[in-house]
Amino acid sequence: MSGGKGSRFNQDKPLANVCDSKNLINLITISKHLTNRVYVATTYSHPVTRFLKALNPDVQLIYTRGEGYEKDILEVVNILKVPILILPADIYLNSEILLQYLILSCTSDICNLVFNDNYVGISFWKGYNYSNYENIGIKIYPLTFNNFEEYIKVAETCKKQIS
């Protein structure tokens, strides 16, 4: 999911360099460890569309109306059908382990990753029954950058991983 308004960071948040790579490219690469069908959901006017088309014309884009993350998720699920793994473009992952954990732990139609009862933004959909959902708890919150201060923390974490 890469079509937000970027009101707390900027509109190019998915294209921010994180650990020497554009974060969106990192998420695509990690997702490809799990499936060969990776899509990027965005809005028509988002800068990510030009970047992805220039980088790889074969990248499949799904366009949403951009009415908010929750509504965009429903729109994407209705277009692509289940099973589907949803990731926000402002989360940094260094492997697919967290995603595998969610998929393997999911026993409901919809499973959400949560940390201390707070939604992380990653969900796995196996069905369409909205009342048949579960929250899968994790003990470490994945790095996100909703604002510039969080982005600096992610960058510092990358430096620690390298050294």
C-alpha positions in Angstrom: 0.0 0.0 0.0 1.7 3.1 -1.2 -0.8 5.8 -1.9 -1.0 7.9 1.2 -1.2 11.6 1.4 2.0 11.7 3.4 0.7 14.4 5.7 3.1 13.5 8.5 6.3 12.9 6.4 5.9 13.7 2.7 4.2 12.2 -0.3 7.4 10.4 -1.4 7.6 8.3 1.8 7.7 4.9 0.0 10.6 6.2 -2.1 12.7 7.2 0.9 16.1 5.6 1.1 16.2 3.2 4.0 19.3 1.1 4.6 20.8 2.1 1.2 17.7 1.2 -0.8 14.3 2.7 -1.6 12.0 1.2 1.1 9.4 0.2 -1.5 12.0 -1.8 -3.5 13.0 -3.5 -0.2 9.4 -4.5 0.5 8.9 -5.8 -3.0 12.1 -7.8 -2.8 11.1 -9.3 0.6 7.6 -10.0 -0.7 9.0 -11.9 -3.6 10.5 -14.4 -1.2 6.9 -15.4 -0.4 5.2 -15.1 -3.8 5.8 -14.2 -7.4 2.7 -12.0 -7.5 3.5 -8.7 -5.9 1.4 -5.6 -6.6 1.8 -2.0 -5.5 -1.4 -0.2 -4.6 -1.4 3.5 -5.0 -3.3 6.5 -6.3 -3.1 7.7 -9.9 -1.3 10.9 -8.9 1.2 9.5 -6.4 4.9 10.0 -7.4 5.5 6.3 -6.8 3.7 5.4 -10.1 6.3 7.3 -12.2 9.2 5.8 -10.3 8.0 2.2 -10.6 7.2 2.6 -14.3 10.6 3.9 -14.9 12.3 1.3 -12.8 10.4 -1.7 -14.1 7.5 -1.4 -16.6 6.4 -4.9 -15.5 5.6 -3.8 -12.0 1.9 -4.2 -11.5 0.1 -1.2 -10.0 -3.3 -1.3 -8.5 -5.0 2.1 -8.3 -7.2 3.1 -5.4 -9.4 6.1 -4.8 -7.1 7.1 -1.9 -9.9 7.5 0.6 -7.8 6.3 3.6 -5.8 3.2 4.4 -8.7 1.1 5.6 -10.9 1.8 2.5 -7.9 1.3 0.2 -7.3 -2.1 1.7 -10.9 -3.1 1.1 -10.7 -1.8 -2.5 -7.4 -3.8 -3.1 -8.8 -7.0 -1.6 -11.9 -6.7 -3.8 -9.7 -6.3 -6.9 -7.1 -8.9 -6.2 -9.1 -11.5 -4.2 -7.8 -13.6 -1.4 -5.4 -14.8 -0.2 -3.6 -11.5 0.0 -0.9 -10.0 2.3 -1.1 -6.3 2.8 1.9 -4.2 3.8 2.2 -0.5 4.3 5.0 1.2 2.4 6.3 3.1 5.4 7.4 0.0 7.3 10.9 -1.3 7.2 11.5 -5.1 7.2 14.9 -6.7 6.9 13.5 -10.2 6.1 10.3 -12.1 5.5 10.2 -13.8 8.9 7.6 -11.5 10.3 5.4 -12.1 7.3 5.8 -15.8 7.4 4.9 -15.8 11.1 1.7 -14.0 10.3 0.7 -16.3 7.5 1.5 -19.5 9.5 -0.3 -18.2 12.6 -3.4 -17.1 10.9 -6.5 -19.3 11.5 -9.2 -16.7 10.6 -10.4 -15.0 7.5 -8.4 -11.8 8.4 -5.4 -11.7 10.5 -3.7 -8.5 11.7 -0.2 -8.1 13.2 -0.4 -6.2 16.5 2.2 -5.0 19.0 0.9 -4.2 22.5 -2.7 -4.3 21.1 -1.7 -1.7 18.5 -2.3 -2.4 14.8 1.0 -2.6 12.9 -0.5 -2.1 9.4 0.3 -5.6 8.1 -2.6 -8.0 7.5 -3.2 -11.3 5.8 -6.6 -12.0 4.2 -7.7 -15.6 3.6 -11.4 -14.9 3.4 -14.0 -12.1 3.3 -15.9 -12.6 6.6 -15.0 -9.3 8.4 -16.3 -10.6 11.7 -13.9 -13.7 11.5 -10.6 -11.9 12.3 -7.8 -12.3 14.8 -4.9 -10.3 16.0 -1.6 -12.0 15.9 0.7 -10.5 18.6 4.4 -9.8 18.1 7.0 -8.9 20.7 9.0 -6.5 18.5 7.4 -3.6 16.7 8.7 -3.3 13.1 10.4 -0.1 12.2 8.1 2.5 10.7 8.6 6.1 9.6 5.4 8.1 9.8 7.3 11.2 10.5 10.9 12.5 10.1 11.9 11.7 13.7 10.9 8.0 13.1 12.8 8.0 9.8 16.0 9.1 11.6 15.6 6.2 14.1 15.2 3.8 11.2 18.3 5.2 9.6 20.3 4.8 12.9 19.1 1.2 13.2 20.4 0.5 9.7 23.8 1.9 10.6 23.9 -0.4 13.7 23.0 -3.4 11.5 25.9 -2.6 9.2 28.6 -2.0 11.9 
